[in-house]
């Protein structure tokens, strides 16, 4: 799981949130190319939040889904890549991951390659 700032440091400004999501996502292809299956919690949370009828970031439906989905992902994944930046949610992800004995990486270079990789030109 790729974990880092999503809402943190944005004052809920949509453009800054979008930029944070793009920062999380930019690690996904490299992780895939190393032979792993990358996941960003927002890929699963955001559609569910919308379906639940959330009207704005931080409302009841958003809170009910956003962080709990990350915690459920942590029950199924092997490791966490914690990217830089202030994030209470990502810090909580790391805490839970450590409690579960998962590997925590802080730099993409630390993640080992397994199997065959895919090169996209």
N, C-alpha and C positions, 0 to 999 in steps of 0.2 A: 504494500500500500504506500502511495506517495502522500505524505502529510506535510502541511505547511500552512502559511497564511491564506485564508480565503476572505474572510470578513475583516480580520485584524488589520488595523492601521488604515482603514478606508473611510471611517465615519459613515459607513453604509452608502458611499457614493458608487453608483453602478459601474462607471468606467474603471474605477480602481479595483472593484471586486472582479470585474472581467479580466483585468490585467493579472490579478493574483491567480485566478483560475488558469490562465494561459501559462503562468510560471510553473504551476503544478504539472500541467499537461506536457510541458516541453521535455520532461524527463521520461515520459511514457515510452516513446519510440526506442530510446537507448536501452531502457530496461527490457523491452520486448526483444531487441536485437541481441541482448545478452542471454536470451533463452527463457525469460520469465514472462509471466502474465501481469502487466501493470494494472493497477486500479487506483483511481482517484475517487474518494467517497462521494464527491459532488456529482459524479457521473450517474450514480444511483439515487442520491438524495434529491437532487433538483427536480427530476420528473415526478417523483412521488410527492414532494412538497406541493408542486403545482396541482397534481391530481387531488390532494387533500384539501385544496381550496385556500391555500395560503394567499394572503393579500399583500404581505410585505415581509421583508427580512426581519426575523426576530419575533414574528407573531406566534401564536400558540401552535399552529400547525407546523411552522418552520422549526420551532424548538423541539416539537414532538418527534421529528424525523431526522433533522440535520446531524446531530451528534450521535444519537443511538444507532444510526446506520453505520457509522464508522466503527462503533464498538462491536457491532455484529460482524463486520468485515474482518476485524481483528481476531475473531474466533476461527476464521478460515484461512488466514494468510500465514506466510512463513516469516515475513520480515517487513520492516517499515523503513522507508527512506524519509528522513526528517530534513526537509529543506530549510534554508535559513529564513529567518523572519519571526517576528513576535506573533504568537498564536496560542491562545489558551486552549483551543480545541486540539491543535497539534501536540501541545505539551501533554494534554490528557491522553491522546492516542499513544504517545511514547510511554507514559506511566502504565497504561493498561498493557501495552505490548511487553514491557519489562516484566510485569507481574505474570504474564503468560509465558515468559521465557523466550520471546521472539527476539530475533536479531534486529538491532537498530543500526542503520547506516546513516551517516551524516554527509557523505560525499558519494556521488554517483560512481566514482572510480573504485570505491570499496566493494561494490556489488560484483560478485564473480560471474563469469560467463558460464553457461551450461548448454550442452547440446549445440545444435547448429543455429547460426544467426542469419537474419535476413538483411540484406543490404538493399536499400531503396535509393535509386538515383534520380 
